[in-house]
Amino acid sequence: MSNTTDHRYGPAPLVSGRGPVSEALRHALRQAPHELPADLGEHLDPADALTDEDLQLTLFLCYELHYRGLAGVDDEWEWEPSLLALRARAERLFEAAVRELVGPLPAVLPGAVPAALLDVVAADAGPSLAGYLQRRATLAQFREFAAHRSVYHLREADPHTWALPRLGGPAKAALVEIQMDEYGNGRLDRMHAELFRVTLGRLGLDTSYGAHLDVVPAITLATNNLMSLFGLHRRLRGAVLGHLAAYEMTSSLPNRRYGNGLRRLGFDEVATRFYDEHVEADAVHEQIAAYDLCGGLTLVEPALTADVLFGAAAALAVDRLFAAHLLDNWSADRTSLRTPAPAAVLPAASALSAAA
């Protein structure tokens, strides 16, 4: 039996630090588990926690220990008390910034949650990243978008699955139904993460888990850290379901546009399958998420109503910042990544016009 790691499936790389705390954490993680300096977290004092590179990478590295781990890092680090204390400090700063970004939300009765979620989605006035990718994006810009999204899509569904053992009754059944589709109903080739891996390959990008972690900026890490924050805390189980509902309820049309954008660039149905699959699946999921998942949860646990709406609003608010980051950089003819993506080496199956 080979001992060679298949990098397509993790662990994620232990990337370079982006400030004193993430660099100190990276240095420590390369050693045997030990106690971190008690004051390490005090050096996290960002002006904006959502876009602070040091804080967001610190959080991501701490969270990744609960997913597939980090290359060369002892698994015992996952529950090292001093690391958890550092994570908690970063989480407090991050959560406070997210709550400030979202602002106050109207009080809603538990039975009105599905309608309230529809209102939250309808009120979302973020920049149309999907529209830009459909009509105007160059191949280089679409490749950047895919590199950003790879951090989530190569582990798609995993952050929300943390909620399963924390639920019972109708909400649990609804979450299982949604997640089964996300995981391809047990077929590797139908898993959404695997479909996205194919898209990455068609775009000439590295398909390994975490391959683009080092080049994505803090706001991209923040979109992922938000899911982990919600998913890894039982007290935020309502928020993680609201987050998932927002994703499902705003997915069909953007994914249709992403697929059309790739087709405009000359790519085939194999390259667009990930997006095309979501157009159909999420049209069904949005109803399950609003009514059975979040509606079911709040009827059983009405005290979580505000958390559900906060989770949905937070998902949309942080994604608005992500979209604005990409569009602002592209409008200024700059890369949206920390360093430009390598030149594409497109597979022969991609249309020649895609290289234009």
Summary of the structure (lengths in Angstrom):
residues: 356
radius of gyration: 19.8
end to end distance: 43.9
largest distance: 58.1
contacts: 1193
relative contact order: 0.15
helix: 67%
strand: 1%
